[in-house]
Amino acid sequence: MRKEVEERAAFRQKEVQRTRRTLRSDVDRSPSLSVLQIVVVGPKHAGKSSAVNTLLGEDICLSGRLTLKCMERQGVVGERRVCVVDTPSWHGRYCSEDTPEEVQGQISRSLSLCSPTPHAVLVVLRSDETFTETDRRRVEEHLKLLGPWVWTRIIVLFTWGDKLGSASIEEHIETWPALQWLVDKCGDRFHVFDNTNTAGDSQVRELLDRIEETEMENDTKRLVRSLADFQQRNRKLEQKSKKMRRKLQKTQAEKDLLMQTIKNKEQTNEDLIKSTKEKDDQVEVLRKTLEELREKQQSGEFRMRLLERENNSKQDEIRSLSEECAVKDELLKSAKQKGEVENKKLKERLSVWFQIKYLFSPKNI
Protein backbone atom coordinates (compact mmCIF):
# COMPACT_ATOMS: atom_id res chain seq x y z
CA MET A 1 0.00 0.00 0.00
CA ARG A 2 2.77 2.41 0.99
CA LYS A 3 4.69 1.63 -2.17
CA GLU A 4 1.63 2.36 -4.34
CA VAL A 5 1.17 5.73 -2.61
CA GLU A 6 4.82 6.61 -3.21
CA GLU A 7 4.59 5.61 -6.88
CA ARG A 8 1.44 7.70 -7.44
CA ALA A 9 3.01 10.62 -5.57
CA ALA A 10 6.15 10.47 -7.71
CA PHE A 11 4.04 10.39 -10.87
CA ARG A 12 1.93 13.39 -9.74
CA GLN A 13 5.07 15.36 -8.85
CA LYS A 14 6.60 14.61 -12.24
CA GLU A 15 3.46 15.69 -14.13
CA VAL A 16 3.14 18.91 -12.10
CA GLN A 17 6.76 19.81 -12.78
CA ARG A 18 6.35 19.16 -16.49
CA THR A 19 3.23 21.36 -16.70
CA ARG A 20 4.84 24.13 -14.65
CA ARG A 21 7.94 24.21 -16.90
CA THR A 22 5.72 24.83 -19.90
CA LEU A 23 3.71 27.56 -18.14
CA ARG A 24 6.85 29.17 -16.71
CA SER A 25 8.30 29.46 -20.19
CA ASP A 26 5.16 31.32 -21.33
CA VAL A 27 5.18 33.58 -18.23
CA ASP A 28 8.80 34.60 -18.87
CA ARG A 29 7.89 35.65 -22.41
CA SER A 30 4.80 37.65 -21.31
CA PRO A 31 4.50 41.10 -19.61
CA SER A 32 4.44 40.98 -15.81
CA LEU A 33 1.16 41.56 -13.97
CA SER A 34 1.02 44.95 -12.26
CA VAL A 35 -0.83 43.60 -9.21
CA LEU A 36 -1.49 40.03 -8.19
CA GLN A 37 -5.07 39.80 -6.84
CA ILE A 38 -5.61 36.90 -4.47
CA VAL A 39 -8.66 35.66 -2.57
CA VAL A 40 -8.04 33.45 0.48
CA VAL A 41 -10.78 31.06 1.67
CA GLY A 42 -10.91 28.05 3.96
CA PRO A 43 -12.43 26.44 7.06
CA LYS A 44 -11.84 27.49 10.62
CA HIS A 45 -8.57 26.51 12.31
CA ALA A 46 -6.87 25.81 8.97
CA GLY A 47 -4.21 28.50 9.51
CA LYS A 48 -5.70 30.96 7.03
CA SER A 49 -4.65 34.12 8.94
CA SER A 50 -1.12 32.78 9.40
CA ALA A 51 -0.97 32.06 5.68
CA VAL A 52 -1.99 35.67 4.88
CA ASN A 53 0.68 36.98 7.27
CA THR A 54 3.31 34.72 5.68
CA LEU A 55 2.21 35.83 2.23
CA LEU A 56 2.47 39.55 3.03
CA GLY A 57 5.50 39.16 5.25
CA GLU A 58 3.99 40.91 8.28
CA ASP A 59 1.51 40.22 11.08
CA ILE A 60 -1.55 41.93 9.65
CA CYS A 61 -4.08 39.28 10.67
CA LEU A 62 -4.18 38.19 14.30
CA SER A 63 -4.16 34.41 14.55
CA GLY A 64 -7.10 33.00 16.57
CA ARG A 65 -9.22 36.12 16.01
CA LEU A 66 -12.36 35.63 13.95
CA THR A 67 -12.58 37.38 10.60
CA LEU A 68 -16.17 38.60 10.36
CA LYS A 69 -16.03 40.23 6.94
CA CYS A 70 -13.83 40.40 3.90
CA MET A 71 -10.64 42.34 4.50
CA GLU A 72 -8.43 43.62 1.69
CA ARG A 73 -4.69 43.71 2.42
CA GLN A 74 -1.97 45.02 0.15
CA GLY A 75 1.76 44.66 0.19
CA VAL A 76 4.92 44.28 -1.87
CA VAL A 77 6.69 40.94 -2.08
CA GLY A 78 10.02 41.34 -3.76
CA GLU A 79 9.17 43.44 -6.80
CA ARG A 80 5.57 42.26 -6.99
CA ARG A 81 2.57 44.21 -5.74
CA VAL A 82 0.08 41.93 -4.04
CA CYS A 83 -3.56 42.48 -3.10
CA VAL A 84 -4.94 39.85 -0.74
CA VAL A 85 -8.64 39.52 0.15
CA ASP A 86 -9.05 37.56 3.39
CA THR A 87 -12.53 36.06 3.85
CA PRO A 88 -14.37 34.79 6.95
CA SER A 89 -13.72 31.12 7.60
CA TRP A 90 -16.53 28.67 6.93
CA HIS A 91 -17.56 26.09 9.49
CA GLY A 92 -15.51 22.94 9.06
CA ARG A 93 -14.98 19.74 10.97
CA TYR A 94 -14.58 21.52 14.30
CA CYS A 95 -18.01 23.19 14.05
CA SER A 96 -21.28 21.41 14.72
CA GLU A 97 -23.35 24.13 13.01
CA ASP A 98 -23.56 25.06 9.36
CA THR A 99 -21.81 28.14 8.07
CA PRO A 100 -23.95 31.22 8.81
CA GLU A 101 -25.53 32.97 5.84
CA GLU A 102 -23.63 36.17 6.70
CA VAL A 103 -20.34 34.35 6.30
CA GLN A 104 -21.51 32.76 3.04
CA GLY A 105 -22.46 36.22 1.80
CA GLN A 106 -19.04 37.60 2.68
CA ILE A 107 -17.36 34.73 0.78
CA SER A 108 -19.48 35.51 -2.30
CA ARG A 109 -18.69 39.26 -1.92
CA SER A 110 -14.93 38.63 -1.95
CA LEU A 111 -14.94 38.45 -5.76
CA SER A 112 -16.25 41.98 -6.08
CA LEU A 113 -13.12 43.28 -4.34
CA CYS A 114 -10.99 41.98 -7.20
CA SER A 115 -11.51 43.67 -10.56
CA PRO A 116 -12.30 42.08 -12.89
CA THR A 117 -11.53 38.68 -11.31
CA PRO A 118 -8.91 37.40 -8.90
CA HIS A 119 -5.81 35.84 -10.39
CA ALA A 120 -6.02 33.04 -7.85
CA VAL A 121 -8.26 31.68 -5.12
CA LEU A 122 -6.28 30.05 -2.32
CA VAL A 123 -8.16 27.24 -0.54
CA VAL A 124 -6.34 26.84 2.76
CA LEU A 125 -6.22 23.31 4.28
CA ARG A 126 -4.09 21.75 6.98
CA SER A 127 -1.48 19.22 5.82
CA ASP A 128 -1.34 17.45 9.18
CA GLU A 129 -4.97 16.32 9.20
CA THR A 130 -7.03 13.70 7.47
CA PHE A 131 -9.27 14.71 4.59
CA THR A 132 -12.48 12.74 4.39
CA GLU A 133 -15.39 12.70 1.97
CA THR A 134 -17.29 14.96 4.40
CA ASP A 135 -14.47 17.51 4.24
CA ARG A 136 -14.52 17.32 0.46
CA ARG A 137 -18.26 17.97 0.27
CA ARG A 138 -17.96 20.99 2.56
CA VAL A 139 -15.18 22.47 0.44
CA GLU A 140 -17.18 21.91 -2.73
CA GLU A 141 -20.35 23.43 -1.23
CA HIS A 142 -18.58 26.61 -0.13
CA LEU A 143 -16.67 27.02 -3.38
CA LYS A 144 -19.99 26.97 -5.25
CA LEU A 145 -20.56 30.40 -3.66
CA LEU A 146 -17.83 31.76 -5.95
CA GLY A 147 -19.28 30.31 -9.17
CA PRO A 148 -18.31 27.39 -11.45
CA TRP A 149 -15.41 29.28 -13.04
CA VAL A 150 -13.53 29.34 -9.72
CA TRP A 151 -12.04 25.86 -10.33
CA THR A 152 -9.83 27.33 -13.03
CA ARG A 153 -8.29 29.71 -10.45
CA ILE A 154 -8.07 27.55 -7.33
CA ILE A 155 -4.73 26.73 -5.72
CA VAL A 156 -4.90 24.44 -2.69
CA LEU A 157 -2.62 25.97 -0.06
CA PHE A 158 -1.56 23.46 2.59
CA THR A 159 -0.49 24.89 5.94
CA TRP A 160 1.64 23.39 8.70
CA GLY A 161 3.93 21.82 6.10
CA ASP A 162 6.59 21.37 8.78
CA LYS A 163 4.43 18.64 10.34
CA LEU A 164 4.62 16.43 7.23
CA GLY A 165 7.97 15.16 8.44
CA SER A 166 9.77 13.04 5.85
CA ALA A 167 6.62 12.58 3.74
CA SER A 168 6.07 14.77 0.69
CA ILE A 169 2.89 16.76 0.11
CA GLU A 170 2.19 14.52 -2.92
CA GLU A 171 2.23 11.46 -0.64
CA HIS A 172 -0.21 13.22 1.70
CA ILE A 173 -2.51 13.92 -1.27
CA GLU A 174 -2.34 10.33 -2.53
CA THR A 175 -3.19 9.00 0.94
CA TRP A 176 -6.74 10.48 0.87
CA PRO A 177 -8.99 9.76 -2.15
CA ALA A 178 -11.19 12.78 -1.33
CA LEU A 179 -8.12 15.03 -1.38
CA GLN A 180 -7.02 13.49 -4.70
CA TRP A 181 -10.40 14.47 -6.14
CA LEU A 182 -10.03 18.08 -4.94
CA VAL A 183 -6.49 18.49 -6.29
CA ASP A 184 -7.42 16.87 -9.61
CA LYS A 185 -10.50 19.10 -9.86
CA CYS A 186 -8.39 22.26 -9.63
CA GLY A 187 -5.83 21.08 -12.19
CA ASP A 188 -3.07 19.84 -9.85
CA ARG A 189 -2.44 23.33 -8.48
CA PHE A 190 -1.24 23.14 -4.88
CA HIS A 191 1.42 24.64 -2.63
CA VAL A 192 2.75 24.13 0.92
CA PHE A 193 3.42 26.75 3.60
CA ASP A 194 5.51 26.19 6.69
CA ASN A 195 3.62 28.47 9.08
CA THR A 196 6.51 28.47 11.56
CA ASN A 197 8.70 30.15 8.91
CA THR A 198 6.99 33.54 8.68
CA ALA A 199 10.03 35.02 6.95
CA GLY A 200 10.12 32.31 4.33
CA ASP A 201 10.55 34.43 1.22
CA SER A 202 11.31 31.42 -0.97
CA GLN A 203 8.00 29.67 -0.24
CA VAL A 204 6.13 32.95 -0.89
CA ARG A 205 7.98 33.60 -4.17
CA GLU A 206 7.19 30.10 -5.32
CA LEU A 207 3.51 30.62 -4.50
CA LEU A 208 3.45 33.91 -6.44
CA ASP A 209 5.12 32.10 -9.35
CA ARG A 210 2.36 29.52 -9.16
CA ILE A 211 -0.28 32.28 -9.23
CA GLU A 212 1.32 33.84 -12.33
CA GLU A 213 1.32 30.42 -13.97
CA THR A 214 -2.36 30.01 -13.07
CA GLU A 215 -3.14 33.36 -14.70
CA MET A 216 -1.12 32.38 -17.76
CA GLU A 217 -3.03 29.10 -17.88
CA ASN A 218 -6.29 31.05 -18.06
CA ASP A 219 -5.09 33.80 -20.39
CA THR A 220 -7.13 33.92 -23.62
CA LYS A 221 -4.23 35.02 -25.81
CA ARG A 222 -2.14 32.22 -24.40
CA LEU A 223 -4.93 29.77 -25.13
CA VAL A 224 -4.98 31.00 -28.72
CA ARG A 225 -1.22 30.66 -28.95
CA SER A 226 -1.44 27.24 -27.33
CA LEU A 227 -4.07 26.25 -29.88
CA ALA A 228 -1.84 27.43 -32.73
CA ASP A 229 1.12 25.61 -31.21
CA PHE A 230 -1.04 22.56 -30.75
CA GLN A 231 -2.14 22.68 -34.38
CA GLN A 232 1.48 23.09 -35.47
CA ARG A 233 2.54 20.20 -33.27
CA ASN A 234 -0.40 18.21 -34.57
CA ARG A 235 0.70 18.80 -38.18
CA LYS A 236 4.23 17.77 -37.30
CA LEU A 237 2.82 14.78 -35.49
CA GLU A 238 0.77 13.83 -38.55
CA GLN A 239 3.86 14.10 -40.74
CA LYS A 240 5.79 12.05 -38.26
CA SER A 241 2.88 9.63 -38.08
CA LYS A 242 2.94 9.24 -41.88
CA LYS A 243 6.65 8.57 -41.78
CA MET A 244 6.11 6.12 -38.98
CA ARG A 245 3.32 4.41 -40.93
CA ARG A 246 5.57 4.12 -43.98
CA LYS A 247 8.36 2.86 -41.80
CA LEU A 248 5.94 0.49 -40.13
CA GLN A 249 4.72 -0.78 -43.49
CA LYS A 250 8.31 -1.26 -44.61
CA THR A 251 9.09 -2.99 -41.36
CA GLN A 252 5.99 -5.14 -41.75
CA ALA A 253 7.02 -6.07 -45.29
CA GLU A 254 10.51 -6.93 -44.04
CA LYS A 255 8.92 -8.89 -41.23
CA ASP A 256 6.67 -10.78 -43.68
CA LEU A 257 9.69 -11.50 -45.89
CA LEU A 258 11.66 -12.63 -42.88
CA MET A 259 8.76 -14.81 -41.72
CA GLN A 260 8.52 -16.34 -45.20
CA THR A 261 12.28 -16.91 -45.22
CA ILE A 262 12.06 -18.51 -41.81
CA LYS A 263 9.14 -20.63 -42.99
CA ASN A 264 11.12 -21.72 -46.06
CA LYS A 265 14.13 -22.52 -43.91
CA GLU A 266 11.94 -24.45 -41.52
CA GLN A 267 10.53 -26.40 -44.47
CA THR A 268 14.06 -26.97 -45.74
CA ASN A 269 15.11 -28.13 -42.29
CA GLU A 270 12.12 -30.48 -42.16
CA ASP A 271 13.07 -31.84 -45.59
CA LEU A 272 16.67 -32.25 -44.45
CA ILE A 273 15.52 -33.97 -41.29
CA LYS A 274 13.27 -36.24 -43.35
CA SER A 275 16.08 -36.92 -45.85
CA THR A 276 18.53 -37.50 -43.01
CA LYS A 277 16.10 -39.91 -41.42
CA GLU A 278 15.71 -41.77 -44.72
CA LYS A 279 19.48 -41.89 -45.13
CA ASP A 280 19.79 -43.08 -41.56
CA ASP A 281 17.31 -45.84 -42.37
CA GLN A 282 19.33 -46.71 -45.48
CA VAL A 283 22.54 -46.69 -43.46
CA GLU A 284 20.88 -48.95 -40.90
CA VAL A 285 19.82 -51.35 -43.66
CA LEU A 286 23.36 -51.28 -45.11
CA ARG A 287 24.80 -51.83 -41.65
CA LYS A 288 22.60 -54.84 -41.09
CA THR A 289 23.46 -56.15 -44.57
CA LEU A 290 27.15 -55.63 -43.88
CA GLU A 291 26.82 -57.48 -40.60
CA GLU A 292 25.07 -60.32 -42.39
CA LEU A 293 27.81 -60.36 -45.02
CA ARG A 294 30.42 -60.33 -42.33
CA GLU A 295 28.67 -63.21 -40.61
CA LYS A 296 28.45 -65.07 -43.93
CA GLN A 297 32.08 -64.27 -44.66
CA GLN A 298 33.10 -65.47 -41.25
CA SER A 299 30.98 -68.62 -41.80
CA GLY A 300 32.54 -69.14 -45.31
CA GLU A 301 36.03 -68.66 -43.94
CA PHE A 302 35.26 -71.21 -41.28
CA ARG A 303 34.05 -73.67 -43.91
CA MET A 304 37.10 -72.89 -46.05
CA ARG A 305 39.37 -73.67 -43.13
CA LEU A 306 37.49 -76.94 -42.62
CA LEU A 307 37.80 -77.81 -46.30
CA GLU A 308 41.45 -76.83 -46.24
CA ARG A 309 42.01 -79.09 -43.27
CA GLU A 310 40.15 -81.92 -45.05
CA ASN A 311 42.19 -81.28 -48.23
CA ASN A 312 45.44 -81.33 -46.30
CA SER A 313 44.39 -84.55 -44.62
CA LYS A 314 43.54 -86.14 -47.98
CA GLN A 315 46.81 -84.95 -49.49
CA ASP A 316 48.64 -86.55 -46.60
CA GLU A 317 46.74 -89.78 -47.26
CA ILE A 318 47.56 -89.56 -50.99
CA ARG A 319 51.24 -89.03 -50.23
CA SER A 320 51.17 -91.94 -47.85
CA LEU A 321 49.48 -94.14 -50.50
CA SER A 322 51.92 -92.94 -53.12
CA GLU A 323 54.83 -93.85 -50.91
CA GLU A 324 53.26 -97.29 -50.25
CA CYS A 325 52.71 -97.77 -54.00
CA ALA A 326 56.31 -96.79 -54.69
CA VAL A 327 57.49 -99.35 -52.14
CA LYS A 328 55.22 -101.98 -53.63
CA ASP A 329 56.44 -101.08 -57.14
CA GLU A 330 60.00 -101.53 -55.95
CA LEU A 331 59.08 -104.86 -54.40
CA LEU A 332 57.28 -105.93 -57.59
CA LYS A 333 60.23 -104.84 -59.67
CA SER A 334 62.61 -106.67 -57.42
CA ALA A 335 60.36 -109.76 -57.50
CA LYS A 336 60.13 -109.55 -61.26
CA GLN A 337 63.87 -109.30 -61.62
CA LYS A 338 64.27 -112.19 -59.22
CA GLY A 339 61.67 -114.19 -61.19
CA GLU A 340 63.45 -113.48 -64.44
CA VAL A 341 66.76 -114.70 -62.99
CA GLU A 342 65.13 -117.80 -61.61
CA ASN A 343 63.28 -118.32 -64.90
CA LYS A 344 66.54 -118.02 -66.79
CA LYS A 345 68.17 -120.46 -64.44
CA LEU A 346 65.21 -122.77 -64.86
CA LYS A 347 65.44 -122.55 -68.62
CA GLU A 348 69.13 -123.33 -68.45
CA ARG A 349 68.39 -126.33 -66.25
CA LEU A 350 65.68 -127.51 -68.62
CA SER A 351 68.02 -127.15 -71.57
CA VAL A 352 70.64 -129.15 -69.79
CA TRP A 353 68.07 -131.69 -68.75
CA PHE A 354 66.78 -132.03 -72.33
CA GLN A 355 70.34 -132.49 -73.62
CA ILE A 356 71.03 -135.14 -71.04
CA LYS A 357 67.77 -136.79 -71.81
CA TYR A 358 68.54 -136.77 -75.50
CA LEU A 359 71.92 -138.28 -74.98
CA PHE A 360 70.67 -141.02 -72.83
CA SER A 361 67.67 -141.88 -74.96
CA PRO A 362 67.44 -145.54 -76.29
CA LYS A 363 67.53 -144.24 -79.78
CA ASN A 364 70.91 -142.76 -79.28
CA ILE A 365 72.15 -145.69 -77.26
C-alpha positions in Angstrom: 0.0 0.0 0.0 2.8 2.4 1.0 4.7 1.6 -2.2 1.6 2.4 -4.3 1.2 5.7 -2.6 4.8 6.6 -3.2 4.6 5.6 -6.9 1.4 7.7 -7.4 3.0 10.6 -5.6 6.2 10.5 -7.7 4.0 10.4 -10.9 1.9 13.4 -9.7 5.1 15.4 -8.8 6.6 14.6 -12.2 3.5 15.7 -14.1 3.1 18.9 -12.1 6.8 19.8 -12.8 6.3 19.2 -16.5 3.2 21.4 -16.7 4.8 24.1 -14.7 7.9 24.2 -16.9 5.7 24.8 -19.9 3.7 27.6 -18.1 6.8 29.2 -16.7 8.3 29.5 -20.2 5.2 31.3 -21.3 5.2 33.6 -18.2 8.8 34.6 -18.9 7.9 35.6 -22.4 4.8 37.7 -21.3 4.5 41.1 -19.6 4.4 41.0 -15.8 1.2 41.6 -14.0 1.0 44.9 -12.3 -0.8 43.6 -9.2 -1.5 40.0 -8.2 -5.1 39.8 -6.8 -5.6 36.9 -4.5 -8.7 35.7 -2.6 -8.0 33.4 0.5 -10.8 31.1 1.7 -10.9 28.1 4.0 -12.4 26.4 7.1 -11.8 27.5 10.6 -8.6 26.5 12.3 -6.9 25.8 9.0 -4.2 28.5 9.5 -5.7 31.0 7.0 -4.6 34.1 8.9 -1.1 32.8 9.4 -1.0 32.1 5.7 -2.0 35.7 4.9 0.7 37.0 7.3 3.3 34.7 5.7 2.2 35.8 2.2 2.5 39.5 3.0 5.5 39.2 5.2 4.0 40.9 8.3 1.5 40.2 11.1 -1.5 41.9 9.6 -4.1 39.3 10.7 -4.2 38.2 14.3 -4.2 34.4 14.6 -7.1 33.0 16.6 -9.2 36.1 16.0 -12.4 35.6 13.9 -12.6 37.4 10.6 -16.2 38.6 10.4 -16.0 40.2 6.9 -13.8 40.4 3.9 -10.6 42.3 4.5 -8.4 43.6 1.7 -4.7 43.7 2.4 -2.0 45.0 0.1 1.8 44.7 0.2 4.9 44.3 -1.9 6.7 40.9 -2.1 10.0 41.3 -3.8 9.2 43.4 -6.8 5.6 42.3 -7.0 2.6 44.2 -5.7 0.1 41.9 -4.0 -3.6 42.5 -3.1 -4.9 39.8 -0.7 -8.6 39.5 0.2 -9.1 37.6 3.4 -12.5 36.1 3.9 -14.4 34.8 6.9 -13.7 31.1 7.6 -16.5 28.7 6.9 -17.6 26.1 9.5 -15.5 22.9 9.1 -15.0 19.7 11.0 -14.6 21.5 14.3 -18.0 23.2 14.0 -21.3 21.4 14.7 -23.3 24.1 13.0 -23.6 25.1 9.4 -21.8 28.1 8.1 -23.9 31.2 8.8 -25.5 33.0 5.8 -23.6 36.2 6.7 -20.3 34.3 6.3 -21.5 32.8 3.0 -22.5 36.2 1.8 -19.0 37.6 2.7 -17.4 34.7 0.8 -19.5 35.5 -2.3 -18.7 39.3 -1.9 -14.9 38.6 -2.0 -14.9 38.5 -5.8 -16.2 42.0 -6.1 -13.1 43.3 -4.3 -11.0 42.0 -7.2 -11.5 43.7 -10.6 -12.3 42.1 -12.9 -11.5 38.7 -11.3 -8.9 37.4 -8.9 -5.8 35.8 -10.4 -6.0 33.0 -7.9 -8.3 31.7 -5.1 -6.3 30.0 -2.3 -8.2 27.2 -0.5 -6.3 26.8 2.8 -6.2 23.3 4.3 -4.1 21.7 7.0 -1.5 19.2 5.8 -1.3 17.5 9.2 -5.0 16.3 9.2 -7.0 13.7 7.5 -9.3 14.7 4.6 -12.5 12.7 4.4 -15.4 12.7 2.0 -17.3 15.0 4.4 -14.5 17.5 4.2 -14.5 17.3 0.5 -18.3 18.0 0.3 -18.0 21.0 2.6 -15.2 22.5 0.4 -17.2 21.9 -2.7 -20.4 23.4 -1.2 -18.6 26.6 -0.1 -16.7 27.0 -3.4 -20.0 27.0 -5.3 -20.6 30.4 -3.7 -17.8 31.8 -6.0 -19.3 30.3 -9.2 -18.3 27.4 -11.4 -15.4 29.3 -13.0 -13.5 29.3 -9.7 -12.0 25.9 -10.3 -9.8 27.3 -13.0 -8.3 29.7 -10.5 -8.1 27.6 -7.3 -4.7 26.7 -5.7 -4.9 24.4 -2.7 -2.6 26.0 -0.1 -1.6 23.5 2.6 -0.5 24.9 5.9 1.6 23.4 8.7 3.9 21.8 6.1 6.6 21.4 8.8 4.4 18.6 10.3 4.6 16.4 7.2 8.0 15.2 8.4 9.8 13.0 5.9 6.6 12.6 3.7 6.1 14.8 0.7 2.9 16.8 0.1 2.2 14.5 -2.9 2.2 11.5 -0.6 -0.2 13.2 1.7 -2.5 13.9 -1.3 -2.3 10.3 -2.5 -3.2 9.0 0.9 -6.7 10.5 0.9 -9.0 9.8 -2.2 -11.2 12.8 -1.3 -8.1 15.0 -1.4 -7.0 13.5 -4.7 -10.4 14.5 -6.1 -10.0 18.1 -4.9 -6.5 18.5 -6.3 -7.4 16.9 -9.6 -10.5 19.1 -9.9 -8.4 22.3 -9.6 -5.8 21.1 -12.2 -3.1 19.8 -9.9 -2.4 23.3 -8.5 -1.2 23.1 -4.9 1.4 24.6 -2.6 2.7 24.1 0.9 3.4 26.7 3.6 5.5 26.2 6.7 3.6 28.5 9.1 6.5 28.5 11.6 8.7 30.2 8.9 7.0 33.5 8.7 10.0 35.0 7.0 10.1 32.3 4.3 10.5 34.4 1.2 11.3 31.4 -1.0 8.0 29.7 -0.2 6.1 33.0 -0.9 8.0 33.6 -4.2 7.2 30.1 -5.3 3.5 30.6 -4.5 3.4 33.9 -6.4 5.1 32.1 -9.4 2.4 29.5 -9.2 -0.3 32.3 -9.2 1.3 33.8 -12.3 1.3 30.4 -14.0 -2.4 30.0 -13.1 -3.1 33.4 -14.7 -1.1 32.4 -17.8 -3.0 29.1 -17.9 -6.3 31.0 -18.1 -5.1 33.8 -20.4 -7.1 33.9 -23.6 -4.2 35.0 -25.8 -2.1 32.2 -24.4 -4.9 29.8 -25.1 -5.0 31.0 -28.7 -1.2 30.7 -29.0 -1.4 27.2 -27.3 -4.1 26.2 -29.9 -1.8 27.4 -32.7 1.1 25.6 -31.2 -1.0 22.6 -30.8 -2.1 22.7 -34.4 1.5 23.1 -35.5 2.5 20.2 -33.3 -0.4 18.2 -34.6 0.7 18.8 -38.2 4.2 17.8 -37.3 2.8 14.8 -35.5 0.8 13.8 -38.5 3.9 14.1 -40.7 5.8 12.1 -38.3 2.9 9.6 -38.1 2.9 9.2 -41.9 6.6 8.6 -41.8 6.1 6.1 -39.0 3.3 4.4 -40.9 5.6 4.1 -44.0 8.4 2.9 -41.8 5.9 0.5 -40.1 4.7 -0.8 -43.5 8.3 -1.3 -44.6 9.1 -3.0 -41.4 6.0 -5.1 -41.7 7.0 -6.1 -45.3 10.5 -6.9 -44.0 8.9 -8.9 -41.2 6.7 -10.8 -43.7 9.7 -11.5 -45.9 11.7 -12.6 -42.9 8.8 -14.8 -41.7 8.5 -16.3 -45.2 12.3 -16.9 -45.2 12.1 -18.5 -41.8 9.1 -20.6 -43.0 11.1 -21.7 -46.1 14.1 -22.5 -43.9 11.9 -24.5 -41.5 10.5 -26.4 -44.5 14.1 -27.0 -45.7 15.1 -28.1 -42.3 12.1 -30.5 -42.2 13.1 -31.8 -45.6 16.7 -32.2 -44.4 15.5 -34.0 -41.3 13.3 -36.2 -43.3 16.1 -36.9 -45.9 18.5 -37.5 -43.0 16.1 -39.9 -41.4 15.7 -41.8 -44.7 19.5 -41.9 -45.1 19.8 -43.1 -41.6 17.3 -45.8 -42.4 19.3 -46.7 -45.5 22.5 -46.7 -43.5 20.9 -48.9 -40.9 19.8 -51.4 -43.7 23.4 -51.3 -45.1 24.8 -51.8 -41.6 22.6 -54.8 -41.1 23.5 -56.2 -44.6 27.2 -55.6 -43.9 26.8 -57.5 -40.6 25.1 -60.3 -42.4 27.8 -60.4 -45.0 30.4 -60.3 -42.3 28.7 -63.2 -40.6 28.5 -65.1 -43.9 32.1 -64.3 -44.7 33.1 -65.5 -41.3 31.0 -68.6 -41.8 32.5 -69.1 -45.3 36.0 -68.7 -43.9 35.3 -71.2 -41.3 34.0 -73.7 -43.9 37.1 -72.9 -46.1 39.4 -73.7 -43.1 37.5 -76.9 -42.6 37.8 -77.8 -46.3 41.5 -76.8 -46.2 42.0 -79.1 -43.3 40.1 -81.9 -45.0 42.2 -81.3 -48.2 45.4 -81.3 -46.3 44.4 -84.5 -44.6 43.5 -86.1 -48.0 46.8 -84.9 -49.5 48.6 -86.6 -46.6 46.7 -89.8 -47.3 47.6 -89.6 -51.0 51.2 -89.0 -50.2 51.2 -91.9 -47.9 49.5 -94.1 -50.5 51.9 -92.9 -53.1 54.8 -93.8 -50.9 53.3 -97.3 -50.3 52.7 -97.8 -54.0 56.3 -96.8 -54.7 57.5 -99.4 -52.1 55.2 -102.0 -53.6 56.4 -101.1 -57.1 60.0 -101.5 -55.9 59.1 -104.9 -54.4 57.3 -105.9 -57.6 60.2 -104.8 -59.7 62.6 -106.7 -57.4 60.4 -109.8 -57.5 60.1 -109.6 -61.3 63.9 -109.3 -61.6 64.3 -112.2 -59.2 61.7 -114.2 -61.2 63.4 -113.5 -64.4 66.8 -114.7 -63.0 65.1 -117.8 -61.6 63.3 -118.3 -64.9 66.5 -118.0 -66.8 68.2 -120.5 -64.4 65.2 -122.8 -64.9 65.4 -122.5 -68.6 69.1 -123.3 -68.5 68.4 -126.3 -66.3 65.7 -127.5 -68.6 68.0 -127.1 -71.6 70.6 -129.1 -69.8 68.1 -131.7 -68.8 66.8 -132.0 -72.3 70.3 -132.5 -73.6 71.0 -135.1 -71.0 67.8 -136.8 -71.8 68.5 -136.8 -75.5 71.9 -138.3 -75.0 70.7 -141.0 -72.8 67.7 -141.9 -75.0 67.4 -145.5 -76.3 67.5 -144.2 -79.8 70.9 -142.8 -79.3 72.1 -145.7 -77.3 
